[in-house]
Amino acid sequence: MPTVLAGGTGTPKLLWGTDPVFDPETVTVIANTGDDVELGGLFVCPDIDSVLYGRSDRLDRERWWGQADDTATTNTELAALTEALDREADPRYLPETVQTAGRDLARFRRFSAAPEFLHIGDRDRAVHLLRTSLLDEGHSLTAATQKLATAFDLSVSVLPMSDDPVATIVHTSAGEMHFQEFWVARGGEPTVSEVEFRGASAAEPTQAVLDALTEPVIIGPANPITSLGPMLALDGVPAALSDTTVVAVSPFVEDQVFSGPAAKLMRSEGYEASTAGVAAALPFVDAFVLDTADGTTLERPTIRTDSKIETKADATRVARATKTALEAV
């Protein structure tokens, strides 16, 4: 009964091919919520949604976020209206007093819809509207996610890492900014000095998350800092991972990252940007899946395969390697 930690695009790619390897009825996915934002009053959960869309075969597998073949009429009209207002194109945070007011879950990460710096499709927006309404009705993020998973007819169980607010804040040469501004709006360009998980000291994993972490855990080829870091910042999660069996797929081939800002962010936190650096950042991992071209030597069981995921068959091959790694521990 494996539990999969999901953040970024790497784990949704892996989940694409897990069904022939693991019975989906027994799989639990815990999603990072440090990337969540409130944009124009809508609560957006990118990592949760990537699992919802991927598992229901609606995910845009070109971009690995959003829904495939989605229209974007509202997004386009917002952009036109913003330009007509002569507003700057940079993301606009709401005032500091608003950042900690109102819906507690959205604190530290509230943005104006003008400009809407995330490209939100129309069907994607419907999900955010429904989620926000469920939260406003008094449902927890866990409960709202379960209802959405039911609407998408998912076979796996999907859990947010916490029902409390945690925001990934990147400290840069251009000032501190939410990860979504750093990566989406600014293309990961600013120099990074530190990554902060704001709110994590007061946040808690849900009991459902802690229960799921008693099962063997699989980590896809995820960024150790921003995809996994918010989860690891929660009290009780590192200890739970130390007490169970954990297998991870490296997002690097030696010092070459598959995608995303992992290399830059790992260096900012004092880790080598490489497979060896990932192993150092994740000391609780019992075994690794590495690419066949990766010659890194680790003092832990290692299974090698072609770890690049471009097709469903690729994803299944890597999923089989994670099962072999679990059996090797």
Disulfide bonds with the S-S distance in Angstrom:
none
